[in-house]
């Protein structure tokens, strides 16, 4: 079973995404010069490791949904689907790491950085194009209209329930 890391992604210590879960569950995923440093944001559980770029076979972009809250009406939380992006790092020794992020306007910075590293990037859902052409609100509207069908065809988590 592959472990999913709810992530805050950084490039050389500069934050590109925000946490979408409580800090106790979140991981900092820092793309540095020679490797990716992954460390738990939790003070309770230390889970730190590194992935050297030279060990990466490819990075696949994928999608999932989660049940989130679109706000409150009175004292009632209004549940809604939130659409997230998975950066799936596949290594040459057949290990996989899934770093899940909430899409932001800076998500394309991460994709551009990966491309500069000359790592094989697989983007069969055209996520880079969607993020380049839409703001996050329009991206969510597009996903709300199309994600159910995409999830059925590609067997994506809809909604993802575990971390």
N, C-alpha and C positions, 0 to 999 in steps of 0.2 A: 504494500500500500504506500502510495506517495504521500509525503507530508506536505501540507499546504502552509505557507508562511504568510499570514496577513502582514503586509509590508509597508514601510515608509521607504521610498527609494531616494537615494542620494547619489550624486555624481561628485566625486572628490570632495566629500563632506558638505556639499550644498544640497539642501533638501529640494526635491522635485515633486514629491507627493505628500499627502497628509495621512494620518492614521484614520481608518474607518472603524476600528474596534478599540476597546479599552487598552491602555498601555501594557497591561499585564499579559495580553495576548499578542502584541505587536512585535515586529522585528524591523531593525534598521538594516537595510540592504544597500551597502555603499559600494558603488562601482568606482574602483580606484585605478591607478595606473597599470598594475599587473594582475589584479585579482578583484574578486567581489568579497567584501567583508560582510558577514552576516552575524548579527548579534541581537539577542533578545533584549527588548526594552524593559523587561521585567526585572525588578530587584529581587524577586522571589526565586526565579529559575534562570540560571546562567546557561545559555545555549549559544555558544559562539563558534564560528568556523569560517574557513576561507575557501573560495573556489578559484583556482588559478585559471586565467583565460586560456592558457595552452592546453588545459584538460577538457575544455568545452567543445563538444561536437557541434551543437547548434542551440539556438534559443528560439522557441516557438511561442508566438503570441496566440492567445486563446481568450475565450470569454466565459463568464458565468454570471448567474444572477444570485442575489441574496435578498431575503426579506428584511427590509429596513423600515424606517419611519419617514413619512413625508411631512410630518409635523403633528401638531395637536389641534383638536377641536374640543374646546372646553377642557375637560380632564381626560379625554380619550386620545390615545395615540392612534394615528392613522397608518396602518401598514401599507407598504408598497414595495414593489421590486426595485432593487438597485442593481445596476449592471456594472460589473467589474472586469478588469483585464488581468489575465494570467500571463506572467513571463515564466515559461517553462524552460528551465536550463537542463539540457541533456548533455551528460558528460561522456567522454570516450570510454569510460569503464561502465557505462550503462546505468549510472545513477541519474535520478531526476529530482529536481527541486522546483516547486511551484511557488512563485512569489506573486501574491494577489494584491492588486492595487485598485483604488478608486480612480477612474480617469480624471485627469485635470488638464488644463491647457499646457502644462509643462511635460505631459506624458510623451509628447513627440521628441522632446530633448533626450529622453532616455533611449528611444529608438534610434535617433541620429547618432548618439554616442556609441551604441552597440555596433552600428554600421561602420563607424570610424575604426573600430577595433578589428574589423574584417572577420567577425564571427558570423557564421551562416545564420541568417535571420529568416524564419519561416513565418509568413503572415498570410495564411490562406483566407482570413476573414477581412482583409484589407483594413485592418485596424488603424494603421498609420494614415491612410488616406481619410478615413472617417474622422480621426482626431485632428488632422490638418485642415479639413474643410468645415468642420462643425465645432461650435462651442459646446461646453459640457451639457447644457440644457437641450440643445438640438440633438446631440449624441444620445442622450437619454430618451428623447422622443422617438428617434430612429429605432433604438433598441426596443422600446415598448411596442413598436409596430411590427418589428421583424424577428425579435429574439426567439419567440416560441417556436417558430418554424426552423430557424437555424439550430436551436437546441435539439429539436427532434431529429433532424437530419444527421447532426454530428455527435449526438449523445453527450451533450454538455450538461453540466449541473444547472438545473432550473427548478427550484432554487438549490443552491449549495447549502448544506446544513451544518457541516462540521469544519473545524479548523485543523 
